[in-house]
Amino acid sequence: MSAHSIAEANRAAPHHPWSRNPLRTREDVASACKSLLDPLRAGFSPKRAYIRVGSTGTRFDERAAQIEGHARPLWGLAPLLAGGTEYDGAKLWVEGVVNGTDPNCPEFWGNMENIDQRMVEACPIGFTLAIANKDFWDPLTEEQKRNVEAWLASMNDKEMPNTNWLWFRVFANLGLAKNNAKYDQDRLEKDVNHLNTFYRGDGWSNDGPASYRQMDYYSGSFAIQYLQLLYAKLAEKTDPVRADEFRNRARKYALDFVQYYDREGRSIPFGRSMTYRFAMSGFWGAVAFADVELPKPLSWGVVKGLLLRNLRWWSTQPDIFQPNGMLNIGYSYSNTYLAENYNSPQSPYWCMLAFAPLALPESHPFWSSQEEELPVTSLPHISVLKHPMHITIRTKKGHTYLLSSGQACHYPLKATQAKYGKYAYSSAFPYSVPTGSYTLEQFVPDNALALSDDAGETWKMRREVLDAEIQMHDDQPVLVSRMKPWHDVEVKTWLLPPGDGDANDWHVRVHKVATGRALQSGEGAFAIYGCREADGRTLTSFDVQSGEEGTHASSAEALVVSRAGAVGIVELEQTSTRTGTILDSDANSNLVEARTLLPTLRGDLKAGDTKWYATAVFAIPESSERWKDEWRAAWAKRPSVPTWLKEQMTST
């Protein structure tokens, strides 16, 4: 065993039980849920109303942060209990609800104020009251029930964000209604009616009004689709019309959402709150909870596979846990660079909404069906998702990624340009976030065109666009957008998915840059693990014709080959003066790999220039069965700019 292998295997604590769980059966998933709950017991406050997981702060108060610690695990505990599985720690959470809602208890959570984080946590509490009332409601005294009633009701007359948050108040009232407690039916009706104004068609809802486009995982697994389906099940007798509508939306949405998943179970990271991890697959669990049969080819076996493969992939990421067994902030490892200002150490437990199917018996078709593989032969290789403005791609070698233009977060968000503004997002090569504000290595322009007007000290990448549309050319979809990073600089971009020919492992980006000021530019491919397999040291230059791993950079191209696969970038415009280079991305900038390199094209523009950049980006992940034998030939088969676009380039 090499010194590098010993160092990689060295751990501060044994592997978490989650990492040793086969995650094949209902019993396995129930055991996984318990393994996430068990370590939290050490974080309880004396009266059990709060759970503390770590010490970093948020934009909201510490009490609210620790209410997250108590409430969010209920997404898993409630289905576990509702499905008949016993958990000996359940009484601790019941005690916490009783004391947290008691105004005379020193651990009282505090009544809700306008736009209060407590509103979010009311959602899993309401859901718990609705499905696990035999544990969380029935044993309570009348006084305790009135306290719970009053605490949840304290949000009914408060201001809430005009976003998915409105669902949280719906579930607070729904949980009370399911127990014949006092609730606000009028408020519930108004909230659901308003949430329906976010609907855009074909199953898709925006996370807010029509004044902006934001359709990330909050439109699906994190909130809107997920909660619509839970509502459809819980309110199917009292609100059958909307229950049917929400199920129909899910059937349409599922045919698009499945395009975000690869054969290995990974989903494409995109947007904010990536620290919620396997909550990304929560939609498939909600489909089961709501008894929604999806259109072909999405059988119950396929739905089961989509959820369980995702959970199994996460079981291969051991560094999502602290040594004490609690989750950390991050994606595949502890990392606060990617975190938002609302991510407390307790926030990651939103992931437990993936456990909704535990409420179902073994006899339910979700559990009784044989797990099926992703039906790639029945799914299109290229799909146009007009509402989120995505073109999803599944290459012949199995690389699953998307091209994106037109989305933006509607409020100031940390690393927003990385989470919404990049040209491409991949399941195998997840995006990177900036680690600082000095030099390109800290900005990390993977799948982005970065521009600097101060000699490379600070950089701007696409954050929002002036306009974006999907055009059709030669029967192929093309994403077209414009941005103005400064008042005198405009960039128009065309994003082209691969064709059916030999260059299937490439996509093409063309930029027209018109500038009134001198600029430096840097455009990256996908970020990729950047260390040698034998000793873990940073990759060095190698012979593309004979080497097994390493880096290559020349006048118009750059390539990295490592254990993660092969990624490269090439300038197709012969008159361009851009040069290839390997960017040593700042450590911990990438969601999955802590050490990455980035094949990059660098160039300069003078004030008054109008230049065309034609970029081809190459990627084959290690999950492609014969990638080591095939990457050289694929790298040599360069794409070209299509004639219709070449004509535009030569005419202006």
Buried (B, 14 or more C-beta within 10 A) or exposed (E): EEEBEEEEEEEEEEEBBBBEBEBEEBEBBBBBBBBBBBBBEEBBBEBBBBBBBBEEEBEBBEBBBBBBBBBBBBBBBBBBBBBEBEBEBBEBBBBBBBBBBBEEBEBBBBBBEEEBBBBBBBBBBBBBBBBBBEBBBEEBEEEBBBBBBBBBBBBBEBEBBBBBBBBBBBBBBBBBBBBEBBBBEEBBEBBBEEBEEBBBEEBBBBBBEEEBBBBBBBBBBBBBBBBBBBBBBBBBEEBEEBBEBBBEBBBBBBBBBBBBBBBBBBBBBBBBBBBBBBBBBBBBBBBBBBBBEBEEBBBBBBBBBBBBBBBBBBBEBBBBBBEBBBBBBBBBBBBBBBBBEBBBBBBBBBBBBBBBBBBBEEEBBBBBBEBBEBBBEEBEBBBBBBBBBBBBBBBEBBBBBBBBBBBBBBEEBBBBBBBBBBBBBBBBBBBBBBBEEEBBBBBBBBBBBBBBBEEBEBBBBBBBBEEBEBEEBEEBBBBBBBBEBEEEBBBBBBBBBBBEEBBBBBBBBBBBBBBEBBBBBBBBBBBBBBBBBEEBEEBEEBEBEEBEBBBBBEEBBBBBBBEBBBBBBBBBBEEBEBBBBBBBBBEBBBBBBBBBBBBBBBBEBEEEBEBBBBBBBBBBBBBBEEBBEBBBEBBEEBBBBBEEBBEBBEEE
